[in-house]
Amino acid sequence: MRLRKCSMKCKEIIAAGGAHCDGGFVFWLLGLTFAAFGVVSDTMNIAILSVEPTSWLLLAIVFCLSGIASWIAWVLAVHLDAMEAKSKEDE
């Protein structure tokens, strides 16, 4: 059962796939940077930019999860592109 109809067309999803991959990489890289800030500030017992270590680690989790969501959108675009190519090949 389909819950809702997607507002984007297949071609639009495929075209946006590269941007989702790039965005996912940037979010993932920021997440790793925030995790490093959290570990360093906890080890040295300091607050970097007046943010506590736990907050840095929570920011890292949020950004890494956002990166994963962007990569899932990229995987969907690649999958739709492969399905479209296969259907053209079968014709």
N, C-alpha and C positions, 0 to 999 in steps of 0.2 A: 504494500500500500504506500503510495507516494504522499508525503505529508505536505509538501509545498512545491510549487513549480519554480525552477531556477530562472532568474530574470536575465541571465547572461546566455548568449548563444554559444554554441560549441566553438565557433571560430574565435569569438572574443576570449573565451577561456584559454584556448591554445595560444593566442597572441599575448596574453598577459602572463603566460607561464615563465618566461625568462625574467620578468620583473619580480615575480614571486620568489624565484630561486635566488636572485641577487639580494632581495630584502631579507630572506631567511638567513643568508650568509652574514649580512650586517648585524642582524639581531643576535645571531649565535656568537659572533665575535664580540659584540658588546656584553653579552652574558658572561663570556669567559673573562673579559676585562673586569667586570664588576665582581666576579668570583675571586679574581686575583687581588683586587682592592680589599675585599672582605677578609681574605686569609692574611694578607700583609698587615692590615690594621689590627686584626685580632692578635697576631703574633707580637707586634710591637706595642700593643696596648695603647694605640692612639686612634683618634677619630679623623679619618681623611675627609676633608671638606665638611667637617662637623657632622658627619654621618657615621653612625655606629656600625660595627662589623656585621651584625645581624641584618641590618637594613641593606647592606651591600649584597649579602648572600640572597636575600629575598628578591632584590632587583635582578640578580643573576638568574634566579629561577624563572621569573616572569619573562625576561628577555629570551632565554633559551626556549621556553615553551612557545613564545611567539614565533621564534625562528622555525620550530618544528611545524607549527601551523602553516607557515608560508611554504615550507618544503612539501607539505601534504598537498597544497594547492598546485604546486609545480608538478608533483607526481600525477595528479588528476589531469593536468594539461598534457603531459607526455602520454598518458594512457589514452586519452581521447584522440590525440593525434595518431597514435598507433592503430586504434580501432578504425579511424577514418581511412588511413592508408591501406589497411587490410580489406576494408569494404570496397575500395576502389580497385584493389588488386583482384578481388574475386569477380568483379564485373567484367 
